[in-house]
Amino acid sequence: MGAGDLADNLISTVSQLADSHLHIVRNISTGLAVAGVILCARSIRLVTKFTNVKAIPDNFIKKNVKLRGKVISVKEHAIEIEHIPIKVPILTSLLQKWQGHGSLLVRLAGVELTPSGKHWLLTNLQPSQQLWFQLLNREDSMLDCFIFINRGRLFNECLNVSRCLKKDSEELLIFPTYV
């Protein structure tokens, strides 16, 4: 019996073992595929819930990524928003256990809120209302963003340039020059 016969015998034994336990081989390969998808999604922060401003990667801000969130409250100079990550059916349920709780302070980019403007936001933004915010800049613990509210299926309204927040008969907001 030569070395070639021994190698052929080993290969045929392994293939017979795999054929007789085919369901185990399939489950192992499926498990490895799911683990790979989870690792890939986590590495690109696809399903990550951002609970503080410093957790948002710099390249998200450089690329002006839009994130989804819901309003928690309107503060003196910012809106407190809870980030809602992208929901992927299997991954979301698995990763929800490890996601923390927290909120992001978001300023309307290029807008300085006056008391009248804050009042308008309080009356037009309800708690738990969903919105989109486009990342523009990060300063300490605040984000400067364009904030978009859904107005029907196809229409979004940008609060930063809303007619209701522009200068009317009374001064609601002051628009700095960097916008």
PyMOL commands that set and color helices and strands:
alter all, ss='L'
color gray80, all
select helices_A, chain A and resi 3-20+22-43+53-55+58-62+89-98+115-124+159-161+163-165
alter helices_A, ss='H'
color red, helices_A
select strands_A, chain A and resi 66-74+79-84+104-108+112-113+130-139+142-150+156-158+173-174
alter strands_A, ss='S'
color yellow, strands_A
deselect
rebuild
show_as cartoon
